[in-house]
Amino acid sequence: FLGVCGGEFSVLRSPQSVAFRDGSWPIPGERIPDVAALTMGFSVEEDLPWPGLGVGDLFHRPQATVLVTVKGVDKLPVKGFSYPIENAVPFSLDSVANAIHTLFSEETPVVLQLAPSEERVYMVGKANAVFEDLSVTLRQLRNRLFQDSSILSSLPLSSLSRNNEVDLLFLSELQVLHDIASLLSRHKHLAKDHSPDLYSLELSGLEEVGKRYGEDSQQFKDASQILVDSLQKFADEMFNLYGGNAVVEVVAVKEFNSPLSRKTRSILQASQSNKENPYNLAYAYNYDYSVIFNIVLWMMIGLALAVIVISYNLWNMDPGYDSIIYRMTNQKIRMD
C-alpha cells in the first residue's frame, strides 16, 4: 500500500450486535465495502484481518447500514469509534447493494445511493416510492433550500452566505440528510421489515467551501462544525427510526488516491502484520463461521440424543423376547 493517506473511518452509531472495538487500527480504503458487508452478515471474497471489527451477535444483524462519505477533510470530530484509513482509494458499495438485491429481491429492500453535487442517484426496491419527492438535481436542491420547511431557518449560518453558490451547495447537501430522515419517518413500517436497507451518500460541499475560501478561513471552520452537528443529528435520527438496529458510518477523506503499485503478499508483510497485533488478539471470524458452528453444534446434539436413546433401549431390553439372537437359539434347542 501507499501508507496512510488523509482519511478517517468513523462509526457514529452501532447496535450491540455489531462488535466494533476501540483502537487506532488502520483500515485499507478498498476494504471499507467489506466492512459494511460483514456488519450486515454477508460474506466477502477475501478474509478481512482487521481487528477493529469483532464477531458480534451472529443471529441478530443490523437492519440498515448508512455510510456517508465526506470529501475535503482528513477527519471530523464526531462521536464514536474512529480508525485511520490506509490507502484512501475510491470505493463503492455496489457489491453490498447487489447482495441485498439478490438475497432479498422478493421483499424489495430500500437501497439508496446518492451524490448530490454530481446529480448521481441510484434507487432500488421500495426506495423509489419512499424517496420519490427527494431533491436530487442541483436546481431541485436550490429550490428546496428556499422553501418554508428548509433547514435555513434552523441552522446557524454564521459566516456562510445564502447568496453564494458554493455555500448553497454545501447547505443543500445538509438539506438532503434532513429530507432522507424526514421522508423515512413517514414510512416507519419499512424499517421494521425483515430485509436490510442500505444508504450510501457522498458529500463534497465542504471540499468546495475549502477551495473557495481556504481551509484556514472562518467559513470552512463554520461549515465543518455545522456538518459535524448535522451528521450527528442524522445518525441519531436514522438509528432511532430503525429501533436502534442500524449502523451509521462516516468516511472523511481529503482526496482520494489512486494505487500506484500492485498489491503483493510477502514474508515481510506477514512479519509487519504481527507487530500490529501486540495484544495477541484472536483473528477475525468470517461469515462462514456461523454456518460451520451451527452444523457442528446440531450434529453433536443429534449424535448425543441418538446415543442416549440407543443406550436406554439396550438397557431395558429383554434378551428372551426382544433379541433375535436369543430367539433363534431357543428354537434350535427345542428342535434338538
Secondary structure, 3 states (H helix, E strand, C coil): CCCEEEEEEEEEECCCCCCECCCCCCEEHHHHHHHHHHHCCCCCCCCCCCCCECCCCCCCCCCEEEEEEEECCCCCCCCCEEEEEECCCCCCCHHHHHHHHHHCCCCCCEEEEEEHHHCEEEEEECHHHHCCCCCCCHHHHHHHHCCCCCHHHCCCCCCCCCCCHHHHHHHHHHHHHHHHHHHHHCCHHHHHCCCCEEEEEEECHHHHHHHHHCCCCHHHHHHHHHHHHHHHHHHHHHHHHCCCCEEEEEEEECCCCCCCCCCCCCHHHHHHHHHCCCCCCCCCCCCHHHHHHHHHHHHHHHHHHHHHHHHHHHHCCCHHHHCHHHHHHHHHHHHC
